[in-house]
C-alpha cells in the first residue's frame, strides 16, 4: 500500500486498515509501496485522483463522493481515506 510514512495519521490509518484485514503489522514494518493498487490519501486531495474507489473501514468499496462516511479518520476535510485504483 502506498502510504506517507512521515504522516502519523496516515500510518495509524494503514495500521487500522491492516488490522481489519487480519494482517497485524508492526508500525516499523510498514513500507511505502507506490506500485500498490492501494493508496492512503487525505480527503482534501481526492480531487487529484481519477478512476479510483474508496475502501471503507468495513472493507466495502464506494465512490469517492462518499468520503464523509467512508474514511478511516473522522476529521472530514482532512479525513484519511484509502483509494483502490481501478
C-alpha positions in Angstrom: 0.0 0.0 0.0 1.2 3.5 -0.7 1.4 5.5 2.5 3.3 8.6 3.5 5.3 7.2 6.4 6.0 10.7 7.7 2.3 11.3 8.2 1.3 9.7 11.6 -2.4 9.9 10.8 -1.8 8.0 7.5 0.3 5.4 9.3 -2.3 5.0 12.0 -5.0 4.5 9.3 -2.8 2.0 7.5 -2.4 0.0 10.7 -6.2 0.1 11.4 -6.8 -1.0 7.8 -4.4 -3.9 8.1 -6.0 -4.9 11.4 -9.4 -5.0 9.7 -7.9 -7.4 7.1 -6.4 -9.5 9.9 -2.9 -8.5 8.8 -1.4 -7.3 12.0 1.8 -5.4 11.2 4.4 -3.8 13.4 4.4 0.0 12.7 8.1 -0.3 11.9 7.3 -2.9 9.3 5.2 -0.6 7.1 6.7 0.3 3.8 5.6 2.8 1.1 4.8 0.7 -2.0 4.0 3.1 -4.8 3.2 0.3 -7.2 0.3 -1.0 -5.0 -3.3 -0.5 -6.1 -4.0 0.8 -2.6 -3.1 4.3 -1.6 -3.7 6.3 1.6 -4.7 9.9 0.9 -6.3 12.8 2.7 -9.8 13.6 1.7 -8.9 17.1 0.7 -6.7 15.5 -2.0 -9.3 13.2 -3.5 -9.8 15.6 -6.5 -6.3 14.8 -7.6 -7.2 11.1 -8.3 -9.2 9.7 -11.2 -10.6 6.2 -11.8 -10.5 5.2 -8.1 -12.8 4.0 -5.4 -12.7 4.4 -1.7 -12.1 1.4 0.6 -14.3 1.8 3.7 -13.5 0.5 7.2 -15.8 -2.4 6.6 -13.7 -3.2 3.5 -16.5 -2.3 1.1 -15.8 0.0 -1.9 -17.6 3.2 -2.6 -17.4 6.1 -4.9 -15.1 9.0 -3.8 -18.1 11.2 -3.3 -18.9 9.1 -0.2 -15.7 10.2 1.7 -17.7 11.6 4.6 -19.0 8.1 5.5 -16.2 6.0 4.1 -12.9 7.1 5.8 -10.5 6.0 8.5 -10.4 9.3 10.3 -13.4 11.4 11.2 -11.9 14.9 10.7 -13.8 15.3 7.4 -11.9 17.8 5.4 -8.6 16.1 6.2 -10.0 12.6 6.6 -7.7 9.7 5.9 -9.1 7.6 3.0 -8.0 4.5 1.2 -8.1 4.5 -2.6 -8.4 1.4 -4.7 -7.0 2.2 -8.2 -9.2 0.5 -10.8 
